[in-house]
Amino acid sequence: MGLVLGIETACDDTAAAVVDDQLAVRSSVVWGQKQTHLAFNGVVPELAARRHAEVIMQVVKQALDEADVGLDDLSAIAVNNQHGLVRSVVVGVSTARGLAVATGLPLIPVHHVEAHIFSAIMTNLELFDEHICLAVAGGHNALIHVRGMGDYEVIGRTLDDSAGEAFDKVGSYLGLPFPAGAQVDALARGGNPHAYDFPRPKMKDGTLNFSFSGLKTPVRMVAEKLQSPDGAADVAASFERAVVDVLIAKTLAAAEQKGVKQVSVAGGVACNTLLRQELPRAAAAHGIKVTLTPPKLCTDNAAMVAGLAQYKLREGAESKLDIDATPNAPLGKRAANYRPSQSS
């Protein structure tokens, strides 16, 4: 059974995983840096890279131990070298390249966003067929028309902040520690989503693009006027409702525009409780099936990297030892750009 070791260091999570050729996850280890960046209320790139360098070999060893394998049991090593904080990505690439050279194993480069797309496919092989992927996280927010693996058209993208960035910012307005996305989600469960009528940016502009920077300002103004922490849940719930309304409306419009009946959701914000409840319900009314990536594969992880590498190996991918760390690299064979252009 061919085993691939995946390594992922796109941002502030150091991750390693072992995945077999049936896409079964044999181990998945993620070492977070929350305490490192807490005082700065955001990720500090230089500190993130240092922490990666300090722990990455320990994380790799733990992933191998949990899978009960050694380096000599592997068929290949895979690493995200395309997308993320450049200093962080360099650590992962350097480690993977060193291991590949030392062992003689093939090295398979992977695009971080494509790995997120594949994370949904790992649990629903029907998604090898044409579908729409809502890739929504802190570092990216896009609607991707997946014609097939490697064949992508980005039909909607964020023009400023991603949904994940907006969740973290609103969390800080409400006094929640960084990273705040999951905490805003939890706080919102006890609030009234109709307490405040926050704007739904670009909801009716006729495009599939997103913009969340304009939503943060009215939320901040309300949060600053709160007389009691008891009102924070209503703010969180109303904000979350606005974001999810936009994500759902744009995703269903994308599926209708492309005439597809399958949608996947991947990335850290795919863990959001309201989105996971409401999107399948709304999609079902249009005859659209929704695949929600399992939470353990939503946030940055190396299992999706190793899984995508397994697919690439099956399709004849060759080892590349001279890979560079290339943040914000275009996506797929069409070189799709999931970032806004300068003219957007």
C-alpha positions as CSV (number, residue, x, y, z in Angstrom):
1,M,0.0,0.0,0.0
2,G,1.6,3.3,-1.1
3,L,1.9,5.8,1.6
4,V,2.5,9.6,1.2
5,L,3.8,11.9,3.9
6,G,2.3,15.3,3.5
7,I,3.8,18.6,5.0
8,E,1.9,21.8,5.3
9,T,3.1,25.2,6.7
10,A,1.1,27.8,4.9
11,C,0.4,30.0,7.8
12,D,0.7,29.3,11.6
13,D,-0.1,25.6,11.7
14,T,2.7,23.1,11.4
15,A,1.1,20.0,10.0
16,A,2.2,16.5,8.8
17,A,0.1,13.5,7.8
18,V,0.3,10.1,6.3
19,V,-2.4,9.1,3.7
20,D,-2.6,5.8,1.9
21,D,-3.4,5.1,-1.8
22,Q,-7.1,4.6,-0.9
23,L,-7.1,8.2,0.5
24,A,-7.5,6.8,4.1
25,V,-5.9,9.2,6.6
26,R,-3.4,7.1,8.6
27,S,-2.4,10.0,10.8
28,S,-2.8,13.8,10.8
29,V,-0.9,16.0,13.3
30,V,-1.4,19.8,13.5
31,W,0.7,21.9,15.9
32,G,-0.9,25.3,16.3
33,Q,0.7,28.6,17.4
34,K,-2.2,30.4,19.1
35,Q,-0.2,31.4,22.1
36,T,2.6,32.7,20.0
37,H,0.4,35.3,18.2
38,L,-2.2,36.0,20.8
39,A,-0.6,39.2,22.1
40,F,-0.4,40.6,18.6
41,N,-4.0,39.8,17.7
42,G,-2.9,38.3,14.4
43,V,-0.2,36.2,12.9
44,V,3.3,37.6,12.8
45,P,5.0,36.1,9.8
46,E,8.5,36.1,11.2
47,L,7.4,34.5,14.4
48,A,5.3,31.9,12.6
49,A,8.3,30.8,10.5
50,R,10.5,30.5,13.5
51,R,8.0,28.3,15.3
52,H,7.6,26.1,12.2
53,A,11.4,25.6,12.1
54,E,11.5,24.7,15.8
55,V,8.8,22.0,15.7
56,I,8.5,20.7,12.2
57,M,10.7,17.6,12.6
58,Q,8.9,16.7,15.8
59,V,5.5,17.0,14.0
60,V,6.8,14.8,11.1
61,K,8.0,12.2,13.6
62,Q,4.7,12.2,15.4
63,A,2.8,11.7,12.2
64,L,5.0,8.8,11.3
65,D,4.7,7.3,14.8
66,E,0.9,7.6,14.8
67,A,0.7,5.9,11.4
68,D,3.1,3.3,12.7
69,V,5.4,3.7,9.8
70,G,9.0,4.8,9.1
71,L,10.4,6.9,6.3
72,D,11.4,3.6,4.5
73,D,7.7,2.6,4.3
74,L,6.8,5.7,2.3
75,S,6.2,6.0,-1.4
76,A,6.6,9.8,-1.7
77,I,6.7,13.1,0.2
78,A,4.3,16.0,-0.6
79,V,4.5,19.6,0.4
80,N,2.5,22.8,-0.1
81,N,4.8,25.1,-1.9
82,Q,2.2,27.3,-3.5
83,H,0.2,29.7,-1.3
84,G,0.8,31.1,2.2
85,L,3.2,33.2,4.1
86,V,6.4,33.0,2.2
87,R,8.7,32.5,5.2
88,S,6.4,29.8,6.6
89,V,6.1,28.0,3.2
90,V,9.9,28.0,2.9
91,V,10.2,26.0,6.1
92,G,7.9,23.3,4.9
93,V,9.5,23.2,1.4
94,S,13.0,23.0,2.9
95,T,12.1,20.2,5.2
96,A,10.3,18.2,2.6
97,R,13.1,18.6,0.1
98,G,15.7,17.6,2.7
99,L,13.7,14.4,3.5
100,A,13.3,13.6,-0.2
101,V,17.0,14.0,-0.9
102,A,18.0,12.0,2.2
103,T,15.6,9.1,1.4
104,G,15.5,9.2,-2.4
105,L,11.7,9.4,-2.3
106,P,9.8,11.4,-4.9
107,L,8.8,14.9,-3.9
108,I,5.4,16.1,-5.1
109,P,4.6,19.9,-4.9
110,V,1.0,20.9,-4.1
111,H,-1.0,24.1,-4.2
112,H,-2.6,24.9,-0.9
113,V,-6.0,26.0,-2.3
114,E,-6.1,23.0,-4.6
115,A,-5.5,20.8,-1.6
116,H,-8.5,22.5,0.1
117,I,-10.6,21.7,-3.0
118,F,-9.4,18.1,-2.7
119,S,-10.2,17.8,1.0
120,A,-13.9,17.6,0.1
121,I,-13.3,15.0,-2.7
122,M,-11.5,12.8,-0.2
123,T,-14.8,12.0,1.5
124,N,-17.0,12.2,-1.7
125,L,-15.5,10.8,-4.8
126,E,-18.4,12.0,-6.8
127,L,-16.8,15.4,-6.7
128,F,-14.2,14.2,-9.2
129,D,-16.9,15.2,-11.5
130,E,-17.8,18.9,-12.3
131,H,-18.9,21.0,-9.3
132,I,-18.7,24.4,-7.6
133,C,-16.3,24.7,-4.7
134,L,-16.8,27.5,-2.1
135,A,-13.2,27.8,-0.7
136,V,-13.6,30.0,2.3
137,A,-11.0,30.7,5.0
138,G,-8.8,33.4,6.5
139,G,-6.4,33.6,3.6
140,H,-8.7,33.0,0.7
141,N,-12.3,33.3,-0.3
142,A,-13.3,32.1,-3.8
143,L,-16.0,30.4,-5.8
144,I,-14.2,27.9,-8.1
145,H,-15.8,26.1,-11.0
146,V,-14.1,22.7,-10.8
147,R,-14.4,21.2,-14.3
148,G,-12.1,18.3,-13.2
149,M,-9.0,17.9,-11.2
150,G,-6.5,20.5,-12.2
151,D,-9.1,22.3,-14.4
152,Y,-10.4,25.3,-12.5
153,E,-12.1,28.6,-13.3
154,V,-12.3,31.1,-10.5
155,I,-15.7,32.7,-11.0
156,G,-16.0,34.6,-7.8
157,R,-13.3,36.0,-5.4
158,T,-13.1,38.4,-2.5
159,L,-12.2,41.9,-3.5
160,D,-10.8,42.7,0.0
161,D,-11.2,40.8,3.2
162,S,-12.0,37.1,3.3
163,A,-14.8,35.8,5.4
164,G,-12.3,34.3,7.8
165,E,-10.5,37.7,8.2
166,A,-13.9,39.3,8.9
167,F,-14.7,36.8,11.6
168,D,-11.4,37.4,13.4
169,K,-11.8,41.2,13.2
170,V,-15.3,41.1,14.6
171,G,-14.1,38.8,17.3
172,S,-11.5,41.4,18.3
173,Y,-14.3,44.0,18.4
174,L,-16.2,41.8,20.8
175,G,-13.1,41.3,23.0
176,L,-12.5,37.7,22.0
177,P,-8.9,36.5,21.7
178,F,-7.3,35.7,18.4
179,P,-8.0,33.6,16.4
180,A,-11.7,34.4,17.0
181,G,-13.7,32.6,14.2
182,A,-14.7,29.6,16.2
183,Q,-15.4,31.8,19.2
184,V,-17.7,34.1,17.3
185,D,-19.5,31.0,16.0
186,A,-20.0,29.7,19.5
187,L,-21.1,33.1,20.9
188,A,-23.6,33.5,18.0
189,R,-25.4,30.3,19.1
190,G,-26.8,32.2,22.1
191,G,-27.7,35.4,20.2
192,N,-30.5,36.7,18.1
193,P,-29.5,36.8,14.4
194,H,-32.1,39.5,13.7
195,A,-31.1,41.9,16.4
196,Y,-29.2,44.0,14.0
197,D,-29.7,44.5,10.3
198,F,-26.1,44.5,9.1
199,P,-25.4,45.0,5.4
200,R,-25.0,42.1,3.0
201,P,-22.1,43.4,0.8
202,K,-22.4,42.8,-3.0
203,M,-25.4,40.6,-2.5
204,K,-27.3,42.0,-5.5
205,D,-24.5,43.4,-7.6
206,G,-24.9,40.8,-10.3
207,T,-21.4,39.3,-9.8
208,L,-20.1,36.3,-7.8
209,N,-17.5,38.4,-6.0
210,F,-17.3,39.0,-2.2
211,S,-16.5,42.0,-0.1
212,F,-16.5,41.9,3.6
213,S,-14.6,45.0,4.6
214,G,-17.7,47.2,4.5
215,L,-19.5,44.8,6.9
216,K,-16.9,45.2,9.6
217,T,-17.4,49.0,10.1
218,P,-21.1,48.9,11.1
219,V,-20.4,45.9,13.3
220,R,-17.5,47.7,15.0
221,M,-19.7,50.8,15.6
222,V,-22.4,48.7,17.3
223,A,-19.8,46.7,19.3
224,E,-18.3,49.9,20.6
225,K,-21.7,51.1,22.0
226,L,-22.5,47.9,23.8
227,Q,-23.4,48.7,27.4
228,S,-23.1,45.1,28.6
229,P,-21.2,42.0,27.4
230,D,-24.6,40.3,27.3
231,G,-25.3,42.1,24.0
232,A,-22.2,40.6,22.3
233,A,-24.1,37.4,21.4
234,D,-26.7,39.4,19.4
235,V,-23.9,41.2,17.5
236,A,-22.1,38.0,16.8
237,A,-25.3,36.2,15.6
238,S,-26.4,39.1,13.4
239,F,-22.9,39.4,11.8
240,E,-22.7,35.7,11.2
241,R,-26.1,35.7,9.6
242,A,-25.1,38.5,7.2
243,V,-21.9,36.6,6.2
244,V,-23.6,33.3,5.7
245,D,-26.5,34.9,3.7
246,V,-23.9,36.2,1.3
247,L,-22.0,33.0,1.0
248,I,-25.1,31.0,0.4
249,A,-26.6,33.4,-2.2
250,K,-23.3,33.6,-4.2
251,T,-22.7,29.9,-4.1
252,L,-26.2,29.0,-5.3
253,A,-25.9,31.7,-8.0
254,A,-22.6,30.1,-9.1
255,A,-24.2,26.7,-9.4
256,E,-27.1,28.1,-11.4
257,Q,-24.8,30.1,-13.7
258,K,-22.7,27.0,-14.5
259,G,-25.6,24.5,-14.5
260,V,-24.1,22.1,-12.0
261,K,-25.9,20.2,-9.3
262,Q,-23.0,19.6,-6.9
263,V,-21.3,22.0,-4.5
264,S,-18.5,21.5,-2.0
265,V,-17.4,23.8,0.9
266,A,-13.8,23.8,2.0
267,G,-11.5,25.9,4.2
268,G,-11.6,27.0,7.8
269,V,-14.9,28.8,7.6
270,A,-16.5,25.6,6.3
271,C,-16.5,24.6,10.0
272,N,-19.0,27.4,10.7
273,T,-22.2,25.9,12.4
274,L,-24.7,28.2,10.6
275,L,-23.2,27.7,7.2
276,R,-23.2,23.9,7.6
277,Q,-26.8,24.0,8.7
278,E,-28.2,26.5,6.2
279,L,-26.4,25.8,2.9
280,P,-27.5,22.2,2.4
281,R,-31.0,23.2,3.3
282,A,-31.1,26.1,0.8
283,A,-29.3,24.1,-1.9
284,A,-31.8,21.2,-1.6
285,A,-34.6,23.5,-2.6
286,H,-32.7,23.9,-5.9
287,G,-31.9,20.2,-6.3
288,I,-28.3,20.8,-5.5
289,K,-26.2,18.4,-3.4
290,V,-23.8,19.9,-0.9
291,T,-20.6,18.2,0.4
292,L,-19.3,19.7,3.5
293,T,-15.6,18.9,4.2
294,P,-15.2,17.2,7.6
295,P,-14.2,19.7,10.2
296,K,-10.8,18.0,10.8
297,L,-10.0,18.6,7.1
298,C,-11.4,22.2,6.9
299,T,-8.6,24.1,8.7
300,D,-5.0,23.9,7.5
301,N,-3.8,20.3,7.6
302,A,-1.4,18.0,5.8
303,A,-3.8,15.2,5.1
304,M,-5.3,17.1,2.2
305,V,-1.7,17.7,0.9
306,A,-0.9,14.0,1.0
307,G,-4.3,13.1,-0.4
308,L,-3.9,15.4,-3.4
309,A,-0.4,14.1,-3.9
310,Q,-1.8,10.5,-4.1
311,Y,-4.1,11.6,-6.9
312,K,-1.2,13.3,-8.7
313,L,0.9,10.2,-8.4
314,R,-1.9,8.1,-9.8
315,E,-2.1,10.5,-12.7
316,G,1.7,10.2,-13.4
317,A,3.1,13.2,-11.6
318,E,6.9,13.3,-11.5
319,S,9.1,14.2,-8.6
320,K,10.4,17.8,-8.5
321,L,13.3,18.5,-6.1
322,D,14.0,22.1,-7.4
323,I,10.7,23.5,-6.2
324,D,10.4,27.1,-4.8
325,A,8.1,28.6,-2.2
326,T,5.7,30.6,-4.4
327,P,2.9,32.3,-2.3
328,N,-0.2,33.3,-4.3
329,A,0.7,31.0,-7.2
330,P,-2.1,30.7,-9.8
331,L,-4.3,27.6,-9.6
332,G,-4.4,24.6,-12.0
333,K,-3.5,24.3,-15.6
334,R,-5.5,27.3,-16.6
335,A,-3.4,29.4,-14.1
336,A,-6.7,30.6,-12.5
337,N,-6.2,33.7,-10.3
338,Y,-8.1,33.5,-7.0
339,R,-6.8,36.8,-5.9
340,P,-8.4,40.1,-7.0
341,S,-6.7,41.9,-9.9
342,Q,-5.3,45.4,-9.3
343,S,-8.2,46.8,-11.4
344,S,-10.9,45.1,-9.4
